[in-house]
Every structure is written in C-alpha cells, then in structure tokens.
Amino acid sequence: MTSGHPGRRLAQLLPGERLVEIDDSRTPIPEDRPRRLAAVLRGFIAEPAP
C-alpha cells in the first residue's frame, strides 16, 4: 500500500513521472521558493523527451 500523499501516488501510477519535493516551502511554492522551483523546472525542460 502506498502513502496517502496524492503526489506520491500519482508519481507511482503514471509511467515516467516523478515527484520533486521542495524543502522548507509552503503553498504557493512560486512565491515561497521561486529560485528552487525555477531550478527544478529548468532541469525538467533540459531533459530529453522519453
């Protein structure tokens, strides 16, 4: 059985998906940790498509 965390559950169910947790953040992350979010997004965009 998996955790009740919906993001973790989706990452397990969808092929090729992953969950990135941004430490020390609250909602909304773009306001709380914008530099960290931008770094994660840049890494994602730079990856080749599967």
C-alpha positions as CSV (number, residue, x, y, z in Angstrom):
1,M,0.0,0.0,0.0
2,T,1.2,3.5,-0.8
3,S,1.2,6.6,1.3
4,G,-1.9,8.9,1.3
5,H,0.1,11.7,-0.3
6,P,-1.6,12.3,-3.6
7,G,1.6,13.5,-5.4
8,R,3.4,10.3,-4.4
9,R,0.5,8.2,-5.5
10,L,0.4,9.9,-9.0
11,A,4.2,9.5,-9.4
12,Q,3.8,5.8,-8.8
13,L,0.8,5.3,-11.1
14,L,2.0,7.3,-14.1
15,P,4.8,5.9,-16.2
16,G,7.8,8.2,-16.5
17,E,6.5,10.6,-13.8
18,R,8.4,11.7,-10.8
19,L,7.7,13.7,-7.7
20,V,10.0,16.6,-6.6
21,E,9.6,17.8,-3.1
22,I,10.8,21.3,-2.4
23,D,12.0,21.5,1.2
24,D,11.0,24.3,3.6
25,S,8.2,25.5,1.4
26,R,4.5,26.2,1.7
27,T,1.8,26.8,-0.8
28,P,2.2,28.6,-3.2
29,I,5.7,27.4,-4.0
30,P,6.3,30.1,-6.7
31,E,6.0,32.7,-4.0
32,D,7.7,30.8,-1.2
33,R,10.7,29.3,-3.0
34,P,10.8,30.8,-6.5
35,R,14.5,30.1,-7.2
36,R,14.3,26.5,-6.2
37,L,11.2,26.0,-8.3
38,A,12.9,27.7,-11.3
39,A,15.9,25.3,-10.9
40,V,13.7,22.3,-10.9
41,L,11.8,23.5,-13.9
42,R,15.0,24.3,-15.8
43,G,16.2,20.8,-15.2
44,F,13.0,19.3,-16.3
45,I,12.9,21.3,-19.5
46,A,16.5,20.5,-20.3
47,E,15.8,16.7,-20.2
48,P,15.3,14.9,-23.5
49,A,11.7,13.6,-24.1
50,P,11.3,9.9,-23.4
